Amino acid sequence: MKKLKILVVDDSAFSRRSITRMLEGMSQVVVVGYATDGEEGIQKAISLKPDLVTLDLEMPKMDGFTLLRILTTRFSLPVIVVSALSGADNVFKALELGALDFVAKPCSNASIELLTITEDLRHKVLQFCVHHADVHKNFPPEKNDSLIRLAGDTAGERTSSEFHLHGFDMVAIGASTGGPPALQQIFSALSRKYPFAICVAQHMPAGFTKPFAERLNRSSAFDVKEAEDGDQVLPGSVLIAPGGKNLLFELYGGQVIARVAAPTESDRYVPSVDVMFGSCAALYRKRLAAVVLTGMGNDGSKGVRDIKQQGGFMIAESEESAVVYGMPREAAATGLVDRVVPLHKVYSELIAQGGFV
């Protein structure tokens, strides 16, 4: 099996050596070289032709964000940011510029603490190895109109039924790699409140989902917040599953409330889309619509079966717009998805199917 070629870009010699050792412990990859600054990073990307780049954002000579933009747009290179991120906004900026994923260093100085990211980094690189063929080379999406040009009015649409909801009370959305900018686009399109609630399971570690929710809230007419145990589910509101936790729902005193729970050993991905979908399906049944967006892995495919068993409506993002066509492909492979549409049509499809005009 051909090994994945990785280029490590970091100005810290300690970090370069540590990250290289972490990666060299994986049989599926080979570190083909390293760069100490942005300018050298460009040169090495040209000469070594890596399959994947790990990138520190804090570097001399060239801003890490500038290099990230160049690597993703000019060279179509997948990038995993490995950096001591000073503030969650930098994470979301990096993802919007096309970073495939991120691993937060525990500190910016040379410290043995850096080794604590080994498992996280290896997991994300391994996921990339598995889904290498599914990672699109045309990211990041520049604006909504670029997605409209990317797919025509009917391109990418398939239907397994002519099912129409005529209204729903909850929209459940699952996403992973590439999800934050995709969710940003969907929530920005919500220019007014509709009579349904939304819940989101985005694979993300603890500490990042609260600022992510605040970021989404600034651009949406819906009220977006990180879910807390006991939150009421109200029309016009969005609950984001907390990083590292699962989001479930239960009926209490005639009111649906959120329950935040620790993951179980069987939860491979957290927050779990399958767990959230299953919980929503049991409560909302035919009054539920759900969406599987871009992401690596198969989280959500079991939840699709739960939702359809209860009569809910199911949408999956199509291949032409998904940054990684892993999760939506697995959802569509169940044969139970009602619509497969590009990202720019997800919002309009929900509004149309729900009969909200």
Summary of the structure (lengths in Angstrom):
residues: 357
radius of gyration: 20.2
end to end distance: 52.6
largest distance: 64.5
contacts: 1279
relative contact order: 0.12
helix: 37%
strand: 22%
